[in-house]
Amino acid sequence: MRTSDESNAMFCSYLLKHTNIDGKRILDIGCGNGDLVKYITRNYSPQYVIGIEPFLKEQWGVGESSSENWSIVSGNAHNLDFDDNSFDLVVSFSTFEHIGDIRKALSEIKRVLRPFGKFYTEFMPIWTSAAGHHFLDGAQNWWNPAHIASIPPWGHLYMGKEEMRSYLVRHLADSSLIDKILEHTYHSDIINRYTKTDLVNCIISSGMVIRHFEERVSFNRLGMITGEKESELTQDIIDRINKAQYNIADLGVVGMRICLEKYRDI
């Protein structure tokens, strides 16, 4: 498992392929405990970095804080509490799978970006991927491969709650863990359930220019965790997915890397 600094370094290495950081006023949407905000200010020379997070205390156990060239505040992507044209760069790391209204968030991002400012994001898993249920119950709220391997690939798309319960009972001995999986998969409001096609349509209609669009693909529920490459997409799953009226073309896309640019006259 990568450390926070390793993940942030990788994120910045991709970000720097599309824009520079130095001298920029930057907004980080869904900053969590603020690690990326602090990493950027330690390793680059931005003008100022603001991180917003709606669950600072509830999920991350931290409060609002600030230093000479950064601040972390409570905030929501749907209603950014900043003036128009406030930022040169907006970033978001592992957040867009949680935002309830992607169109509203993109509209707000466009509003607060200065002309020719850029938005860069990486996120996964998308709801229609093999582990798109996004169940986390490992150490430090991280992916537990044993738990993910116990949940059927794409089962959250084609199984009802009671069928899923019957499946899990055959594979897991911990009834409390089963209850957590079922509650999260069928009732959680922290995953947005956007399909890959939904997300693409939101991006296209954002009013910003697509500078980079990259899909991360895997047909294995452990692909994004362990790198497992063997496809788990069987004909039976395809038949059930079709019956559930999901698009088969959406199933392999686990995550996305996207860079959008706001033009002055759009």
C-alpha positions as CSV (number, residue, x, y, z in Angstrom):
1,M,0.0,0.0,0.0
2,R,1.4,3.4,-1.0
3,T,2.0,6.0,1.7
4,S,0.2,9.4,1.6
5,D,3.3,11.1,0.3
6,E,3.8,8.5,-2.4
7,S,0.2,8.9,-3.6
8,N,0.4,12.7,-3.5
9,A,3.7,12.6,-5.5
10,M,2.2,10.4,-8.1
11,F,-0.9,12.7,-8.4
12,C,1.4,15.7,-8.8
13,S,3.5,14.0,-11.4
14,Y,0.4,13.5,-13.6
15,L,-0.9,17.0,-12.8
16,L,2.4,18.6,-13.9
17,K,2.0,17.0,-17.3
18,H,-0.9,19.5,-17.9
19,T,-0.1,22.6,-15.9
20,N,2.4,24.0,-13.5
21,I,1.9,24.7,-9.8
22,D,4.3,27.4,-8.9
23,G,2.7,30.8,-8.4
24,K,-0.8,29.5,-8.7
25,R,-3.7,30.0,-6.4
26,I,-5.1,26.5,-6.0
27,L,-8.3,24.9,-4.6
28,D,-8.3,21.3,-3.5
29,I,-11.8,19.8,-3.4
30,G,-12.3,17.0,-1.0
31,C,-9.0,17.5,0.7
32,G,-9.6,15.0,3.5
33,N,-7.1,15.6,6.3
34,G,-5.2,18.1,4.1
35,D,-2.2,15.9,3.2
36,L,-2.2,16.9,-0.5
37,V,-2.6,20.6,0.4
38,K,0.5,20.4,2.7
39,Y,2.4,18.2,0.2
40,I,2.0,20.8,-2.6
41,T,3.1,23.7,-0.4
42,R,6.1,21.7,0.9
43,N,7.4,20.6,-2.5
44,Y,6.3,23.4,-4.8
45,S,5.9,27.2,-4.7
46,P,2.2,27.9,-5.1
47,Q,0.8,31.4,-4.3
48,Y,-1.7,29.9,-1.9
49,V,-3.6,26.5,-1.5
50,I,-7.1,26.2,0.0
51,G,-8.4,22.7,0.8
52,I,-12.1,22.1,1.4
53,E,-13.7,19.1,3.0
54,P,-17.3,18.6,4.2
55,F,-16.4,15.9,6.8
56,L,-13.3,17.3,8.5
57,K,-14.2,16.2,12.0
58,E,-16.7,13.4,11.3
59,Q,-14.5,11.4,9.0
60,W,-11.0,12.8,9.3
61,G,-10.8,13.9,12.9
62,V,-9.3,17.3,12.2
63,G,-10.6,20.9,12.4
64,E,-10.1,23.9,10.2
65,S,-6.5,25.0,10.1
66,S,-4.1,27.4,8.3
67,S,-0.5,28.4,7.8
68,E,1.4,31.0,5.8
69,N,0.5,29.7,2.4
70,W,-2.4,27.2,2.9
71,S,-5.7,26.7,4.7
72,I,-8.1,23.8,5.3
73,V,-11.7,24.7,5.7
74,S,-15.1,23.1,5.8
75,G,-16.7,23.2,2.4
76,N,-18.9,21.5,-0.2
77,A,-18.3,21.0,-3.9
78,H,-21.9,21.8,-4.7
79,N,-21.7,25.4,-3.3
80,L,-18.1,26.7,-3.3
81,D,-17.9,29.7,-1.0
82,F,-15.6,31.7,-3.2
83,D,-15.9,34.6,-5.6
84,D,-16.0,34.1,-9.4
85,N,-12.6,33.8,-11.0
86,S,-10.8,33.1,-7.7
87,F,-8.4,30.3,-8.7
88,D,-5.8,29.5,-11.3
89,L,-6.1,25.7,-10.7
90,V,-8.7,23.4,-9.1
91,V,-7.7,19.9,-8.2
92,S,-9.5,16.9,-6.7
93,F,-8.0,13.5,-5.8
94,S,-10.2,10.4,-5.1
95,T,-13.3,12.6,-4.5
96,F,-15.5,12.7,-7.5
97,E,-16.9,9.2,-6.9
98,H,-18.5,10.6,-3.7
99,I,-20.0,13.9,-5.0
100,G,-23.7,13.7,-5.2
101,D,-24.4,16.2,-8.1
102,I,-21.5,16.1,-10.5
103,R,-23.0,18.7,-12.9
104,K,-23.5,21.2,-10.1
105,A,-19.9,20.6,-8.9
106,L,-18.5,21.1,-12.3
107,S,-20.5,24.3,-12.7
108,E,-19.1,25.6,-9.5
109,I,-15.6,24.7,-10.5
110,K,-16.0,26.5,-13.8
111,R,-17.3,29.6,-11.9
112,V,-14.4,29.9,-9.5
113,L,-11.7,29.3,-12.1
114,R,-10.1,32.3,-13.7
115,P,-10.1,32.5,-17.5
116,F,-7.8,29.8,-18.9
117,G,-7.6,28.1,-15.5
118,K,-7.6,24.4,-15.3
119,F,-9.3,21.6,-13.3
120,Y,-7.5,18.3,-12.8
121,T,-8.9,15.3,-11.1
122,E,-8.2,11.6,-10.6
123,F,-10.8,9.3,-9.0
124,M,-12.0,5.7,-8.6
125,P,-13.9,3.4,-8.3
126,I,-16.8,4.4,-10.6
127,W,-20.1,2.8,-9.5
128,T,-20.3,0.6,-12.6
129,S,-16.9,-1.0,-12.1
130,A,-16.4,-4.4,-10.5
131,A,-15.8,-3.0,-7.0
132,G,-17.8,0.2,-7.6
133,H,-19.7,-0.3,-4.3
134,H,-16.6,1.3,-2.7
135,F,-16.7,-0.7,0.5
136,L,-13.9,0.3,2.8
137,D,-13.3,-1.4,6.1
138,G,-9.6,-2.0,6.3
139,A,-6.9,-0.5,8.5
140,Q,-7.1,3.3,8.5
141,N,-10.2,3.2,6.3
142,W,-8.4,1.6,3.4
143,W,-9.2,-1.2,1.0
144,N,-9.1,-4.7,2.5
145,P,-8.5,-7.1,-0.4
146,A,-10.0,-10.0,1.6
147,H,-13.3,-8.2,2.1
148,I,-13.4,-7.1,-1.6
149,A,-12.7,-10.6,-2.7
150,S,-15.8,-11.8,-0.7
151,I,-18.2,-9.4,-2.5
152,P,-19.2,-10.7,-6.0
153,P,-17.8,-8.7,-8.9
154,W,-20.5,-6.2,-10.1
155,G,-22.9,-7.9,-7.7
156,H,-24.0,-4.5,-6.4
157,L,-25.4,-3.8,-9.8
158,Y,-27.5,-6.9,-10.4
159,M,-28.2,-8.4,-6.9
160,G,-30.9,-7.2,-4.6
161,K,-30.1,-6.8,-0.9
162,E,-31.3,-10.2,0.2
163,E,-29.6,-12.1,-2.6
164,M,-26.4,-10.3,-1.7
165,R,-26.9,-11.2,2.0
166,S,-27.3,-14.9,1.0
167,Y,-24.1,-14.7,-1.0
168,L,-22.1,-13.1,1.7
169,V,-23.3,-15.5,4.4
170,R,-21.7,-18.3,2.3
171,H,-18.4,-16.4,2.1
172,L,-18.0,-14.5,5.3
173,A,-18.4,-15.7,8.9
174,D,-18.6,-12.2,10.5
175,S,-22.3,-11.2,10.6
176,S,-21.4,-7.6,11.7
177,L,-19.2,-7.2,8.6
178,I,-22.0,-8.5,6.4
179,D,-24.3,-5.9,7.9
180,K,-21.8,-3.2,7.2
181,I,-21.4,-4.3,3.6
182,L,-25.1,-4.4,3.0
183,E,-25.7,-1.0,4.7
184,H,-23.0,0.6,2.7
185,T,-23.8,-0.9,-0.7
186,Y,-27.6,-0.3,-0.6
187,H,-28.0,2.7,1.6
188,S,-24.8,4.8,1.8
189,D,-25.0,8.4,0.7
190,I,-21.3,8.8,0.3
191,I,-21.1,7.1,-3.1
192,N,-22.9,8.8,-6.0
193,R,-23.8,5.8,-8.2
194,Y,-22.9,7.6,-11.4
195,T,-22.2,5.2,-14.3
196,K,-19.2,5.7,-16.6
197,T,-21.6,7.1,-19.3
198,D,-23.2,9.5,-16.8
199,L,-19.8,10.9,-15.9
200,V,-18.7,11.3,-19.5
201,N,-21.9,13.2,-20.3
202,C,-21.4,15.5,-17.3
203,I,-17.8,16.2,-18.5
204,I,-18.9,16.9,-22.1
205,S,-21.6,19.3,-21.0
206,S,-19.5,21.1,-18.3
207,G,-18.8,24.1,-20.6
208,M,-15.1,23.5,-20.1
209,V,-12.7,22.3,-22.8
210,I,-11.4,18.7,-22.4
211,R,-7.6,18.9,-22.4
212,H,-7.0,15.3,-21.2
213,F,-9.3,12.3,-20.7
214,E,-8.0,9.0,-19.6
215,E,-9.8,5.9,-18.4
216,R,-8.3,3.3,-16.0
217,V,-9.7,-0.1,-17.1
218,S,-9.9,-3.4,-15.1
219,F,-12.4,-6.3,-15.3
220,N,-11.3,-7.6,-11.9
221,R,-12.6,-6.4,-8.6
222,L,-9.0,-6.5,-7.1
223,G,-7.5,-4.8,-10.2
224,M,-7.2,-1.4,-8.6
225,I,-5.8,-2.8,-5.3
226,T,-3.4,-5.6,-6.2
227,G,-3.1,-5.1,-10.0
228,E,-4.9,-8.4,-10.7
229,K,-5.5,-8.6,-14.5
230,E,-7.6,-11.7,-15.0
231,S,-11.1,-10.8,-16.1
232,E,-14.0,-11.8,-13.9
233,L,-16.7,-10.8,-16.4
234,T,-18.6,-14.0,-17.2
235,Q,-21.5,-14.6,-19.5
236,D,-23.8,-15.0,-16.5
237,I,-22.8,-11.6,-15.2
238,I,-23.3,-10.1,-18.6
239,D,-26.8,-11.5,-18.8
240,R,-27.7,-10.3,-15.4
241,I,-26.2,-6.8,-16.0
242,N,-28.2,-6.5,-19.2
243,K,-31.4,-7.5,-17.3
244,A,-30.5,-4.8,-14.7
245,Q,-30.3,-2.3,-17.6
246,Y,-26.7,-1.2,-17.2
247,N,-24.5,-0.6,-20.2
248,I,-22.0,-3.4,-20.7
249,A,-19.6,-0.8,-22.1
250,D,-19.4,0.9,-18.7
251,L,-18.3,-2.2,-16.7
252,G,-14.5,-2.1,-17.3
253,V,-13.9,1.6,-16.5
254,V,-12.6,1.7,-12.9
255,G,-11.5,5.4,-12.8
256,M,-10.6,8.5,-14.7
257,R,-7.9,11.1,-15.0
258,I,-9.3,14.4,-16.4
259,C,-8.0,17.8,-17.2
260,L,-10.5,20.5,-18.2
261,E,-9.8,24.2,-19.1
262,K,-12.1,27.2,-18.7
263,Y,-11.9,29.4,-21.8
264,R,-12.6,33.2,-21.5
265,D,-15.5,33.2,-24.0
266,I,-17.3,30.0,-22.9
